[in-house]
Amino acid sequence: MKRRFRNFTGKIGDSLQIPRDLSYGESVLTLTGSRELYIENYKCIRKYEDTCILLLSPQNRIQIEGSGLVIDYYTDVEMKITGTICRISFF
């Protein structure tokens, strides 16, 4: 039932030209080079190490791998990660 509602709200959002991150509840990642990552719309931090950060998002898990990774700041809806980012995986 929850999935049907999400598809329905997404279709309405498409027809009203609402940004997909709002209508589908997806995370938004903004990567600047390989040194800075902004993430919007995540649920929680599951793992935090200097080589790997694992986040839960509304749709999936997001794994950031690299070296010297630091969460510069975070709020309940967004965060900024810096360091050398080598890989971002969704699963």
C-alpha positions in Angstrom: 0.0 0.0 0.0 2.8 2.4 0.9 4.5 1.8 -2.5 1.2 2.5 -4.4 0.8 5.8 -2.5 4.4 6.8 -3.3 3.8 6.0 -7.1 0.6 7.9 -7.0 2.1 11.0 -5.3 5.0 10.8 -7.7 2.7 10.8 -10.8 0.8 13.8 -9.4 4.2 15.5 -8.7 5.2 14.9 -12.3 2.0 16.3 -13.7 2.4 19.4 -11.5 6.1 19.7 -12.3 7.1 19.4 -8.7 10.8 18.4 -8.3 11.3 14.6 -8.1 13.1 14.7 -4.8 10.0 16.2 -3.2 7.3 14.1 -4.9 9.1 10.8 -4.7 10.9 11.4 -1.4 14.3 10.7 -2.8 17.6 11.8 -1.5 19.5 14.6 -3.3 23.3 14.3 -3.6 25.5 17.2 -4.8 29.1 16.2 -5.4 31.7 18.9 -5.9 34.8 17.3 -7.4 35.8 14.4 -5.3 36.3 16.4 -2.1 32.8 17.6 -1.0 29.4 15.9 -0.9 26.0 17.5 0.2 23.2 15.1 1.0 19.6 16.1 1.5 16.7 13.9 2.7 18.4 11.1 4.6 17.1 9.1 7.6 20.1 8.2 9.7 23.8 7.5 9.9 24.4 3.8 10.3 28.2 3.7 10.0 30.8 6.5 10.4 34.5 5.8 9.8 37.2 7.8 8.0 37.1 5.4 5.1 33.3 4.6 4.9 30.1 6.3 5.8 26.8 4.4 5.5 23.5 6.3 5.5 19.9 5.2 5.3 17.7 7.1 3.0 13.9 6.9 2.4 14.5 4.7 -0.7 17.8 2.8 -0.1 21.2 2.8 1.6 23.9 5.1 0.5 27.6 4.1 1.1 30.3 6.7 0.7 33.9 5.3 0.4 37.2 7.2 0.4 39.8 8.5 2.8 39.8 11.1 5.4 36.0 11.3 5.3 34.5 13.7 7.8 30.9 14.8 8.4 31.4 18.5 8.7 27.8 19.1 9.8 24.4 17.5 9.8 20.9 18.3 10.6 17.8 16.1 10.5 17.5 16.7 6.7 20.9 17.4 5.3 24.7 16.9 5.8 28.0 17.8 4.4 30.8 15.3 4.0 34.4 16.2 3.1 37.5 14.2 2.4 38.7 12.2 -0.7 35.5 10.5 -2.0 36.3 7.5 -4.2 32.9 5.8 -4.5 29.2 6.3 -3.8 27.1 3.2 -3.9 23.3 2.7 -3.5 21.8 -0.6 -2.4 
